[in-house]
Amino acid sequence: MFATEPITGADLPDGHIVLTYDDGPGPNTLYVAQYLAEVNVEATFFLVGNSIEKMPDVPAQVRALGHRLGNHTWTHFYNGLPAQLESGGDIVDEMMRTAGLLSGEQALAFRPPYGAWNEQVAEVLNADDILAPAHVGPFNWNIHCTDWKSWLEGEDPVDVASCFRADAKKQGKGIVLLHDYTAEAHNRPERDFQLMAERNRADELTRALVPMLLADGFRFVPLATALKSPPE
């Protein structure tokens, strides 16, 4: 079922961190998934359906490495699902098409594009007897540093990792939003989109960030932990 309010990670126990990646699959996805498997960190990859079509073998390989897959809609509609619903778009189909490519995943995690969500969207999606029972969420985030923009600007992955580290220390716990590809094609020059995609350095960012957070005493936990109440 889809909750009315997004889950942000604010209820995680102190010092607990969840890694999540949006907008894949892309050229970096398997490198990121492999590294995290090597260091025993489970992440959730929120995948876009029209990108899965271009790399159909990647989701199964990511799952085989011990990670969780999530639904990030089919097109990553500009301004998100509320805007798509308001304009008359079929948001059930937007979700269902991607879910069909992720069959085999129990309680499919869901993240709305841009984190955009409201009660009307939840009501429409929950009214579908197939879609609603197959999903859990929506999952948003509370630790982020606009890494997708950093790649466009050519920033060093270590510097970007340091930004995430600072935000993690500030929050003390939470769900981290990273991008192993980019769906930010709407309302942008084609050149900018291509640069963001080609310059994506999620693998290097992850390899820098994980040791930083471990050194700070953070514990990496699965996304499902964010659904549980913290211990009293």
N, C-alpha and C positions, 0 to 999 in steps of 0.2 A: 504493500500500500504506500501511497505517497502522503507524506505528512504535510500539514498546512504550513509549518515553519521549517526552514532549512536547518540542517544539523551542521554546526560550525566547528565542533571540537572543543568548545568552551567548557563542556562537562567532563572532559578527560581528566584523569588524575594528573596532578602536577608532575612535570618532567616527562610526560608521554607525548610522543610525536608520531603522526601518521603521514607518510609520503604518498602524494597523489600526482598523477600526470594527466594533462588534458590534451585533446586535439589530435592524438595519434590515430592510427599508426603512421610513423614516418621513418626516415632513414636511421634515426637514432634509437628507436624504440627497443630493438633487441639488444643493443649494446648496453642501454640502461638496465634493462631487465636482467641481463646476464650478470652484470656487476653486482646488482643488489642481491641476486641469488647467492653469489659467491661470499657475500658478507652477511648472509642470513637475515636480510631485511625484506619483508613482504610489503609491496606497494600495490596501489590500485591504479589501473590505467583506464581512464575514461575515454572511450574511442568514438570517433565520428564515423557514421555509416558510409558516407561516400569516400572516405579515406580507406576504410576496410576493403571496399571493392577493388582498390588499386593494389592492396597488399593483403590478399585474403588468407595467406598462411600465417601471418604474424600473430593474430590473437591466440591461436592454439599453442604456438610456441611460447608466448608470454605466460599463458596459463600453466604450461608444463614446467616452467621455471619456478612455479609456486606463487605466482601473483594473482591478484583478483582483477577481473575485467568489469568495466562499467559502461553504461549507456550514456552517451553524450549527444544524443539525437542524430538525425541523418545529415542535415545540412548546416548545423550550427547557425541557425537563422539570425540575421543581424538584429540586435536589440533584444533577442531572446524569445522565449515561448509566450510571455504575455503579449508582446507586440504581434507575434505571429497569429495568436488566437484572435486578437482584436481586429486584425486585418482579414479575418476569414480563413486563415490557413488551417489545414488538417493536422493538429498537433498529435493526435493519436497515431496517425500514419507515420508522422515524423519519428515517433518513438518506436513503433512496432517494427518498422523496416530494419532499424539497427538491432533491436532485440532479436530478430530472426537470424541475424548473422552471429549472434553470441549465444546460441542455444547450448545448453549443457552447463551454464553458469546458474547456480542456485541463488535465489534472492539477489537478482541482478542489481548492483548498485547503480544509482542514477545521480548525475550532476547536470543541472540546467546550464545552457550556455550563458556566460557572463554572470552566473549566479542569479539570473532574473527569475522571479517566482512570485506567484500570488495565489489567493484562495480560489480564484476562478479556474486557473490552470489545474490546480490540485483536484478540483471538483470534476472537471472534464476527464482527466486521466483516470481518476478513481472510479468513474462510471463504467469503464471498460472492464469486463469480467475476465479478460485474458491478461491485459496489460498490468492492471493494478496488483494482482497477487504475485506476479513474477518479479516485482521490483521492490526496492527499499530505498528510502531517501526522501527528499533530495539532500545531497551532501554538498555543502559549500566549503568554506575554509576560513581561517583567521590568521594565517601566516603566508605572506606573499611579497614579491618584489618585482613584479612586472618583467619577468625574465624574457618574455617574448619581445618586448620593446628593446631590451638590452642587446639582443642579437642584431636587430636592425641598426643599432648605434655602434656595433662592433666592440662591445665591452668585454673585458677579460672575465672568463668564467669564475676565476678565484675571487674577483671583486664582487661578482654577482652572488657567489656563495656567501661572502662575508655579509652582504646585505640581508640575506635570508637568516644567517646566524644571529645578527643583531635583532631581527624581528622575533625570532624564536625565543631569545633571551627575554625580550620585552614581554611577550605573551606568556611565557613560562610553560606552555603546552599548546597542542592544537593540531589542526590539519593543515599541511603545507600544500600550496598550489604551485605546481611546476608544469612546464609544457615540453613534451618530447616532440612536438611538431607545432604547426600553427594553422588555425582555421580562420584567422583574422583577415580574410580576403575582402570582406564587404566594406564599401566606402573608403577603400584605400587604393592608391595607384598599384597597378599590377607589378611594377618594379619593386615596390616596398614589400609586397607579399612574397615575391620570389626571394628577396634578400633575407627576410625573416626565416623562410623555410630553409634556404641553403646555408645560412649562417647559424642555424640552431646548434647550440653546443650543450645540450642537456646532459650528454654523457659526461663531459668534463666537469660541468657544474655539479652533477651528482657525486662524482668521485672526490671533489673538493669538499662538498657540503657534509656528507655522511661522517667523515672523520672529525670535522669541526664539531658537529653536534654530539658525537660520542664523547669527545674530549670535554664538552660542557656538561656531561652527565645525563644527557637525554636518553630515553629508552624508546626504540622504535617498536610500534605496535600495529596490528592490522586495523583496517578501517572499521571492522565490526566492533572494536573496542569503544568507538565513539557512540555506539548505541546503548552502552551500558552505563548505569549510574556509577559515579566514583565511590570508592569505599568510604564509609563513615569514619 
